[in-house]
Each structure stands twice: as C-alpha cells, then as structure tokens.
Amino acid sequence: MNTLFGNELIQQDNKLSVNYLNNYQIIGIYFSSSYCPPCQKFTPILSDVYTQLKNLEKNNDTNSLEIVFISSDKTIESFNEYYKKMPWLTIPYEKRYIKQKLCKMFNVKTIPQLIFLDSELNILDIPGRLFIEKNKDNISHIIRELNLF
C-alpha cells in the first residue's frame, strides 16, 4: 500500500499508518473535488452506500471495504470543507505528488472516478461510479459483485 498512498492516511482528524489498509478485501480509490457538480451529486450516494456496508461489516466482524479519497481541490480550505462530508480515509492534502502519481497510474482524466482494487492491488473490472449509482438501493448486489463478506 505504501507504493500507492505513501506512509500516512487520514481519517478525519486522526492519522493512520497506510498498513491499516492491509486487512481489507477491497480498496476503493475515490477521485473527486468540491468544485465538481457531478462529484457533489455522487459523494452523498457513495457515502450512504459506504455507511451501509460499514454497518454490515460490524455485524459480520470483518473488514471488507475501505475507500481512500484523492482530492483535486485547488486549496486546502476547499479540501477540508469537502472532506468533512466524507466518512472514509484520505491522503494528506499536502502530498499532491501522490495525487498526481495516482491519476497517472489509473489514467484518471475526469472526476468523479471510483476505482476498486482487490487485496493484491489488482484493478477490478467494475466501473465504480456507475456501479454504485446503479446499485445504490441494492446493497446485496454490491456485496455479491465486489465479493464482500
């Protein structure tokens, strides 16, 4: 995971080692920004799905999915304001070189973009954003397709 995200992740006000992700089956990398209207529309949908999956994780005593936000915001202030609305992890805003590296690595040209990786860091052949939007009311389908739990 260090090769993707560096050494440190943030969960709201807490700093975590990137090794925190080692126990997860699926990692979602969410490229987004506060200035992007489609991002503003998709983020609450993703947040709702994520929260439902996290509640199921607690009931099943497992770590199935984690999401890491990669910001395209232009200022740290806009990043902070936008990230307050998110329940998942992010890389430190100051580490813009990681954002640039990930955008290049995953060929991200537009946002929002959601890419799913398995625990071996293989890209899953699932169009993340479209998949979540289409199945937001069918959590059991998301669980089956992502092979969670």
Disulfide bonds with the S-S distance in Angstrom:
none
